[in-house]
Amino acid sequence: MPILRNPIPNIFIPDNICLSQIILEKIQEYGSAVALIDDATGRTISYAELRQTIFLVAGKLLERGTQKGDVIFVCVPNCVEFSAILLASLHVGAVVTTCNPAYTEGESMLSSLFLLGNTLYTLE
């Protein structure tokens, strides 16, 4: 079987910067442009709103005592909030494991085996 290679050059990521910081810097460049669209509802969120939400969620995580290396279990449907929760968690140095509410009971049980942390996110 042949090895497929991406024709686009690799992106350089410095060792002294985290991925969330790179993403947050790029997000800032796009301001009011639409960042995410919720397919189910048609709701949109701009890059500026996404960035603001990331910092808001990151602040709440820190207020609740989240520390670098903590595991956060995120159980939300495919929605715009997922991106904000994921990026906020990474921004504070947490590790994220996910579970989709559409999973079967068996799939959910398997995902919950990775719940070693102290934070659970769901949407109601």
TIZAPA-904231 format. One record per atom (N, C-alpha, C): residue in three letters; y negated, z, x. Coordinates in steps of 0.1 Angstrom, whole numbers, padded with zeros to 4 digits, always signed. Atoms other than C-alpha are relative to their C-alpha. Layout:
// residues N
ALAYZX
...
//
This chain:
// residues 124
MET+0012+0000+0008
MET+0000+0000+0000
MET-0012+0000+0009
PRO+0012+0001-0009
PRO-0034-0010+0015
PRO-0009+0012-0003
ILE+0010-0010+0001
ILE-0061+0016+0021
ILE-0013-0006-0005
LEU+0013+0005+0006
LEU-0092+0010+0000
LEU-0011+0008+0006
ARG+0012-0007-0006
ARG-0125+0018+0017
ARG-0012-0003-0008
ASN+0013+0002+0007
ASN-0159+0022+0001
ASN-0009-0008+0009
PRO+0009+0008-0009
PRO-0183-0005+0014
PRO-0013+0007+0002
ILE+0012-0007-0002
ILE-0212+0019+0010
ILE+0001+0010+0011
PRO-0001-0009-0012
PRO-0220+0039+0042
PRO+0001+0015-0005
ASN-0001-0014+0003
ASN-0212+0076+0042
ASN-0014+0006+0000
ILE+0013-0007+0001
ILE-0240+0100+0032
ILE+0001+0011+0011
PHE+0001-0011-0010
PHE-0251+0123+0060
PHE-0004+0013-0007
ILE+0004-0014+0006
ILE-0251+0160+0049
ILE+0000+0009+0012
PRO+0001-0010-0011
PRO-0264+0184+0075
PRO+0008+0012-0002
ASP-0008-0012+0000
ASP-0244+0214+0084
ASP-0008+0012-0005
ASN+0008-0012+0003
ASN-0273+0238+0078
ASN-0006+0000-0014
ILE+0006+0001+0013
ILE-0280+0228+0042
ILE+0012-0001-0010
CYS-0011+0001+0010
CYS-0259+0233+0010
CYS-0002-0012-0009
LEU+0000+0012+0009
LEU-0251+0205-0014
LEU-0010+0002-0012
SER+0009-0003+0012
SER-0270+0222-0043
SER-0015-0002+0005
GLN+0014+0002-0005
GLN-0302+0222-0021
GLN-0004-0015+0001
ILE+0003+0014-0001
ILE-0299+0185-0015
ILE-0002-0006-0014
ILE+0001+0005+0014
ILE-0293+0178-0052
ILE-0013+0005-0006
LEU+0013-0005+0006
LEU-0323+0200-0062
LEU-0012-0007+0005
GLU+0011+0007-0006
GLU-0345+0182-0038
GLU-0001-0014-0006
LYS-0001+0013+0006
LYS-0334+0148-0052
LYS-0005+0000-0014
ILE+0004-0001+0014
ILE-0338+0159-0088
ILE-0015+0001-0001
GLN+0015-0002+0001
GLN-0374+0169-0081
GLN-0007-0013+0000
GLU+0007+0013-0001
GLU-0382+0133-0073
GLU-0001-0008-0013
TYR-0001+0008+0012
TYR-0373+0120-0107
TYR-0007+0005-0013
GLY+0009-0006+0010
GLY-0394+0144-0129
GLY+0005-0002-0014
SER-0003+0001+0015
SER-0394+0133-0166
SER+0010-0010-0003
ALA-0010+0010+0003
ALA-0368+0106-0163
ALA+0012+0007-0006
VAL-0012-0006+0006
VAL-0336+0112-0183
VAL+0010+0002+0011
ALA-0011-0003-0010
ALA-0310+0129-0162
ALA+0014+0000-0006
LEU-0013-0001+0007
LEU-0282+0135-0187
LEU-0002-0003-0015
ILE+0000+0003+0015
ILE-0273+0123-0222
ILE+0013+0006-0005
ASP-0012-0005+0006
ASP-0249+0142-0244
ASP+0005-0011-0010
ASP-0005+0011+0008
ASP-0228+0114-0259
ASP+0003+0004-0014
ALA-0003-0005+0014
ALA-0217+0135-0289
ALA-0012+0002-0009
THR+0012-0004+0008
THR-0252+0145-0300
THR-0012-0010+0002
GLY+0012+0008-0003
GLY-0275+0120-0283
GLY-0011+0007+0007
ARG+0010-0008-0006
ARG-0294+0149-0269
ARG-0002-0004+0015
THR+0003+0003-0014
THR-0311+0142-0235
THR-0007+0012+0007
ILE+0007-0010-0008
ILE-0324+0164-0207
ILE-0006-0008+0012
SER+0007+0007-0012
SER-0349+0152-0180
SER+0004+0007+0013
TYR-0003-0006-0013
TYR-0345+0159-0143
TYR-0008+0013+0001
ALA+0008-0012-0001
ALA-0374+0184-0145
ALA+0006+0011-0009
GLU-0006-0011+0008
GLU-0357+0203-0174
GLU+0013+0004+0006
LEU-0012-0004-0006
LEU-0324+0202-0156
LEU-0002+0009+0012
ARG+0004-0008-0012
ARG-0340+0216-0124
ARG-0004+0014-0005
GLN+0004-0013+0005
GLN-0357+0244-0144
GLN+0011+0008-0006
THR-0011-0007+0005
THR-0325+0252-0162
THR+0009+0006+0011
ILE-0008-0004-0012
ILE-0306+0254-0129
ILE-0005+0013+0006
PHE+0006-0012-0006
PHE-0331+0279-0115
PHE+0001+0012-0010
LEU-0001-0011+0010
LEU-0330+0299-0148
LEU+0014+0006+0000
VAL-0014-0005+0000
VAL-0292+0302-0148
VAL+0003+0006+0013
ALA-0003-0006-0014
ALA-0291+0309-0110
ALA-0006+0014+0000
GLY+0007-0014+0000
GLY-0316+0338-0116
GLY+0008+0010-0008
LYS-0008-0009+0008
LYS-0294+0352-0144
LYS+0013+0004+0007
LEU-0012-0004-0008
LEU-0263+0350-0122
LEU-0003+0010+0010
LEU+0004-0010-0011
LEU-0281+0369-0094
LEU-0003+0013-0007
GLU+0003-0013+0008
GLU-0294+0395-0120
GLU+0013+0007-0003
ARG-0012-0006+0004
ARG-0258+0401-0130
ARG+0009+0003+0012
GLY-0007-0005-0012
GLY-0247+0407-0095
GLY+0009-0011+0007
THR-0008+0011-0006
THR-0231+0373-0086
THR-0004-0001+0015
GLN+0002+0001-0014
GLN-0227+0370-0049
GLN+0007-0012+0006
LYS-0006+0011-0006
LYS-0217+0343-0025
LYS+0015+0002+0001
GLY-0015-0001+0000
GLY-0180+0336-0028
GLY+0006+0004-0013
ASP-0006-0004+0013
ASP-0176+0350-0063
ASP+0005-0013-0008
VAL-0006+0011+0007
VAL-0155+0328-0086
VAL-0006+0001-0015
ILE+0005+0001+0014
ILE-0171+0317-0119
ILE+0009-0010-0008
PHE-0008+0008+0009
PHE-0149+0304-0147
PHE-0009-0006-0011
VAL+0009+0007+0010
VAL-0167+0278-0168
VAL+0009-0006-0010
CYS-0008+0006+0011
CYS-0152+0270-0202
CYS-0010-0005-0010
VAL+0010+0006+0009
VAL-0176+0246-0219
VAL+0005-0015-0002
PRO-0004+0014+0002
PRO-0171+0212-0235
PRO-0009-0009+0009
ASN+0008+0009-0008
ASN-0185+0181-0218
ASN-0014-0001-0007
CYS+0013-0001+0006
CYS-0222+0187-0224
CYS-0010+0001+0011
VAL+0010-0001-0010
VAL-0255+0188-0206
VAL-0001+0013+0007
GLU+0000-0013-0006
GLU-0252+0225-0200
GLU+0010+0002+0011
PHE-0010-0002-0011
PHE-0221+0221-0179
PHE-0006-0003+0014
SER+0006+0003-0013
SER-0241+0204-0151
SER-0009+0011+0005
ALA+0010-0010-0004
ALA-0268+0231-0151
ALA+0008+0013+0005
ILE-0008-0012-0004
ILE-0241+0259-0150
ILE+0007-0002+0013
LEU-0007+0003-0013
LEU-0222+0242-0122
LEU-0009+0000+0011
LEU+0009+0000-0011
LEU-0252+0235-0101
LEU-0007+0013+0003
ALA+0006-0013-0002
ALA-0267+0269-0106
ALA+0010+0009+0007
SER-0010-0008-0007
SER-0234+0285-0096
SER+0001-0003+0015
LEU-0001+0005-0013
LEU-0232+0264-0065
LEU-0013+0005+0008
HIS+0013-0003-0007
HIS-0269+0272-0057
HIS+0000+0015+0005
VAL-0001-0014-0005
VAL-0261+0310-0055
VAL+0012+0002+0009
GLY-0012-0001-0009
GLY-0230+0303-0034
GLY+0013+0004-0006
ALA-0013-0003+0007
ALA-0204+0309-0061
ALA+0009-0012+0001
VAL-0010+0010+0001
VAL-0172+0290-0064
VAL+0003-0002-0015
VAL-0001+0003+0014
VAL-0166+0273-0098
VAL+0014-0005-0003
THR-0013+0006+0006
THR-0133+0268-0117
THR-0003-0003-0014
THR+0003+0004+0013
THR-0133+0251-0150
THR+0011-0001-0010
CYS-0010+0002+0010
CYS-0115+0249-0183
CYS-0008-0007-0012
ASN+0006+0007+0012
ASN-0123+0225-0212
ASN+0005+0007-0013
PRO-0005-0006+0013
PRO-0122+0241-0247
PRO+0010-0009-0007
ALA-0009+0009+0006
ALA-0103+0210-0257
ALA+0014+0000+0006
TYR-0013-0001-0006
TYR-0074+0219-0235
TYR+0010+0006-0010
THR-0010-0007+0008
THR-0041+0229-0251
THR+0001+0014+0004
GLU-0002-0014-0004
GLU-0030+0265-0250
GLU+0006+0001+0014
GLY-0006+0000-0014
GLY-0008+0258-0220
GLY-0009-0004+0011
GLU+0010+0004-0010
GLU-0035+0240-0201
GLU-0010+0011+0002
SER+0009-0010-0002
SER-0059+0268-0208
SER+0006+0012+0007
MET-0007-0011-0007
MET-0034+0294-0196
MET+0001-0003+0015
LEU-0001+0004-0014
LEU-0029+0275-0164
LEU-0014+0001+0007
SER+0014-0001-0005
SER-0067+0272-0159
SER-0004+0015+0002
SER+0004-0014-0001
SER-0071+0309-0165
SER+0006+0008+0012
LEU-0006-0006-0012
LEU-0048+0317-0136
LEU-0009+0000+0012
PHE+0010+0000-0011
PHE-0077+0308-0114
PHE-0012+0009-0002
LEU+0011-0009+0003
LEU-0100+0333-0131
LEU+0002+0013+0009
LEU-0001-0012-0009
LEU-0103+0357-0102
LEU-0014+0006+0002
GLY+0014-0005-0002
GLY-0141+0363-0105
GLY-0004+0009-0011
ASN+0005-0010+0009
ASN-0163+0383-0126
ASN-0009-0006-0011
THR+0009+0006+0009
THR-0182+0357-0147
THR+0007-0011-0008
LEU-0006+0010+0009
LEU-0171+0336-0177
LEU-0011-0006-0008
TYR+0010+0007+0008
TYR-0193+0309-0193
TYR+0007-0007-0011
THR-0005+0008+0012
THR-0186+0296-0228
THR-0012-0004-0008
LEU+0011+0003+0010
LEU-0208+0279-0254
LEU+0005+0003-0014
GLU-0004-0003+0014
GLU-0208+0291-0290
GLU-0009-0008-0009
//
